[in-house]
Amino acid sequence: MTASATRTRLSEAIEALEGDVITTDAELLAFLDRARAILAAYPIEPGGDIDCAAVVLRMSQDTARTAAGVARDDATHGQALGVKRQLVMGVRTAENLRWRIGEIYCDNSVTASRDVKGRRKKARPEYDRLLEDIAAGDVQAVIMQDQDRLHRDRADYIAFEQLCRVSNCRYLVGSSGTPTDLHDMDGQIMATIKAAFAEKDSRLKAKKLREKCEQRARMGQPNTGGSRPYGYEADRVTIKADEAEVIREAVRRFVAGEAVRSITRWMNESGKKTVTGGPWRYQTVNSILRSPRIAGLSEYGGEVIGRAVWEGIISPEERDRVLAKPAEKKYSRTRAPQRYVLAGLLRCGRCEERLQSQVKGVSKKDKGGSKKRVRRYVCQSGPGDGACGRLTVVAEQVESLLVNAALARLDSVDLAAAIAGKAEANKNLAELSRQVDEDQAELKQLAHMKAARRITMAEWLVLRDEIESRLDGNRRKIAQATQTTEVVEIIGRGEALGREWPDLSIDRRQAIIKAVLDHAVITPGKLGARSLDTDRVHPVWRI
């Protein structure tokens, strides 16, 4: 069989693969395995000193299905058409040069650009494997559609060139079919110039994309590209009812005081999935809760620009309550509970200091013969803290009493009347949040002015202190205003919550208690008492 015939049969077999259907990562891997099998069945007879060339395939993004809202995390995005084209071109180039192909390296839907801090935007596992094979001496030449399939950053190219200069890898060749010799100074200069142009092109595209995104944000239009936002259909405007309800429930829980990690756990345990079908993570849930998008607001660069064309899943006022929640936690100085539902909520009746949670082993033994461990709330004294250290109450008894009292209060007429009386105060929440945003933006502007030496250090200190004082005051007002909003979500549900109580997380339980209870004062009890005297417990209701 002649070399020409071999090349023709090889090209025909590779071109026939273009008809393969590729809709999943597994199908892409199977496609590449078939291509490797064809290369093994019809090897190219080397006509020179290259008998182990690498074919590199890479597409930043296949747009066929991205426009339809398919997640970018799906590496195929439809038919992997770009990968197929590059494979055919690579095989034809190898045949023309009479270079035997040793391996195929494919990173599909993976960008080669880096961010402004020089970090990879996305992992490139196949490119890293190529570097390992070059270092091992298994690659003598690299074939790709163009040099920007390998690098879109000069630093990446320089590291690649240095590796090639100390290894067997000598040539780069693109669709032109003319090899560039990386062991020769002229070849190195030419490849460096191409890398510089590729980086320039990447930066220009990024700049244009940012300008486009900013323009669409100003117009209130949704940005395209990437995965569809959770809670919306593929058009990024129409609300997806089932996902929207998940977001609303997550917001209700957060405003009521439940921790984001607890909400994330609830979403995973209840079978809720992300847009890509994966499990929820803390960072993703936290981002969605604070997102202006779910309130029907358009943003750019982390700042809200105005109303968007899409309808919000929650109202802007509800988002203000979400954003105000961290300020309330900051000034309430309470920590997330671990095993104690009343953690941070009990006060000593002697010294008025907070009671601390504690587990203690007592002499009465359990069935296993070990000491029985009893959860307690105690007044612990320490150097300079002002605590008396002279009061203890058993956790189980006081928790049962106050939990039942709090749930009963949720269904009481008095609470409903109190909520109605304080509703007017919450109308100022949006204005307070706006003032906080403006002050934070003013602080940033002030810092830029100081850096540019447009104001002196003394002027900066005076202005900064004035703004921070105003910020502190408004945040305190927000923390006070949100105290009633979280009760609204659960008022009248005391009896139902009582039935659900055993199945609720500790975060959710304390969130419900804190919605109505500011704290409870525990007065000293009688020495030797075996049960809790209810007269020792004096709840102070928030509303």
Secondary structure, 3 states (H helix, E strand, C coil): CCHHHHHHHHHHHHHHHHHCCCCCHHHHHHHHHHHHHHHHHCCCCCCCCCCCEEEEEEECCCCCCHHHCCCCCCCCCCCCHHHHHHHHHHHHHHHHHCCCEEEEEEEECCCCCECCCCCECCCCHHHHHHHHHHHCCCCCEEECCCHHHCCCCHHHHHHHHHHHHCCCCCEEECCCCCCEECCCHHHHHHHHHHHHHHHHHHHHHHHHHHHHHHHHHHCCCCCCCCCCCCCECCCCCCECHHHHHHHHHHHHHHHCCCCHHHHHHHHHHCCCCCCCCCCCCHHHHHHHHHCCHHHCEEEECCEEEEECCCCCCCCHHHHHHHHHHHHHHHHHCCCCCCCCCCCCCEEECCCCCECEEEEEEEEEECCCCCEEEEEEEECCCCCCCCCCCCCEEEHHHHHHHHHHHHHHHHCCHHHHHHHHHHHHHHHHHHHHHHHHHHHHHHHHHHHHHHHCCCCCHHHHHHHHHHHHHHHHHHHHHHHHHHHHHHHHCCCCCHHHHHHHHHHCCHHHHHHHHHHHEEEEEECCCCCCCCCCCHHHEEEEECC
